[in-house]
Amino acid sequence: MAQSVKGMRDLFGAELRWFQHIEETARRVFGRHGYGEIRTPILEELDVFKRSVGESSDIVNKEMYQFTDKGGREVVMRPENTAGVVRAAIQHKLLASSDPVLFYYIGQQFRYERMQTGRYRQFWQIGAESFGVASPESEAESLLMLHSFLKELGLKQMVFSINSVGTPESRPAFYTAFRAFFAARQEQFCSDCHRRIESNPLRVLDCKNETCQAALEGHPVITDYLDEASAKHHARLKALLTDLDIPYEENPRLVRGLDYYTRTAFELLSSDLGAQSALLGGGRYDLLVKHLGGPDVPAFGWAIGLDRLAMVLQQIHGEAPQVAPALLIPLGERAATEAFKLARGLWDAGIALQLETRGGALKKAMATANRTGIQTVLILGDGELDGGTITVKHMATGEQESWSMGEVFTRLK
Ligand code: AMP
């Protein structure tokens, strides 16, 4: 029997209902904030990710689904969506004016990763990117949107971790202090960190190795080394978040390791996720658009893992909210014909209803209703047809009553 490819899963039933509920909520909330959807292809040229996610990253080095297509192109199944959105925005000259451009996306991403709880090789991300505004206000707006989205979904504990990584100009001062700190206790750090301290010192701060994390105790804090404008920006964002009642804490080890990330970096951890605790991450990437060949346009964005969000919400709330449809069971051919007319009227009126079309035994239909959690069963037989009524059975209580046809519409609504 064929199985799905390792790390790739089928979505259906209760889990998919969470996905749908999350996606609907995202569209509603983001639409309300003036964000428009963008859909980019799953395949992009290799270069798009090499230049954006970075050649030194694990994603690009070890985790990409990369192949040569039949035309000899080096292509990649996207491991994330920001690079594709930026590529598209440049290609279609969407950033030509000075107007803010606001996009959100919902899509599957691919990374050849080691399997763990909440970690898949095909997973889903929802993200938002705003282009053209460099202000802390634009970040607060995006974070408020994210906060409303998660609040509407019923996520309970939400404390954003934030940090500022300054600018390429202000970072050397921090590097000098940090390299001196590192040198004084270098034997405590792993070999990867010894490489990172040369090529990409910020990455030492978020090394997954516990010994390295312990060795970092008392490290110089990057926010103490910010240039004046970045420090003001950071303070203003924090003031806005406080004012908006968006809980946050500062995390000086939260970094983005690449040069085009500037100033704000943030993430949201969830204690419900165990070791794989990152639910979302984002930040400012003012230098990326230009780096990918576009105009000099500032940008800010984030991505949240849909698989993990669904998992957390399922843990908190159990079933996703849904309208459980009523089930209409006609008995006999004459009733079946009439049932179609009734069902069509209900559907056209926007009422959720499942129509039993198997014919035959009532018992079988009732058993299905029981198994699938249907709350209300409508039974239409010859007696009901003659009397212009319908028999209604409430599954939870076993109670039975008779409704007029008019009542069916008002009561089911
Ligand atoms: P990143 O693009 O690595 O910053 O990831 C952003 C979010 O995507 C993470 O916080 C996770 O929620 C989610 N994510 C990343 N990788 C995976 C994966 N392999 N499986 C499931 N979710 C993932």
Boltz pocket constraint, residues with backbone or C-beta under 6 A from the ligand:
constraints:
  - pocket:
      binder: B
      contacts: [[A, 79], [A, 80], [A, 111], [A, 113], [A, 118], [A, 119], [A, 120], [A, 121], [A, 122], [A, 123], [A, 124], [A, 125], [A, 268], [A, 278], [A, 279], [A, 280], [A, 281], [A, 303], [A, 304], [A, 305], [A, 306], [A, 307], [A, 308]]
      max_distance: 6.0
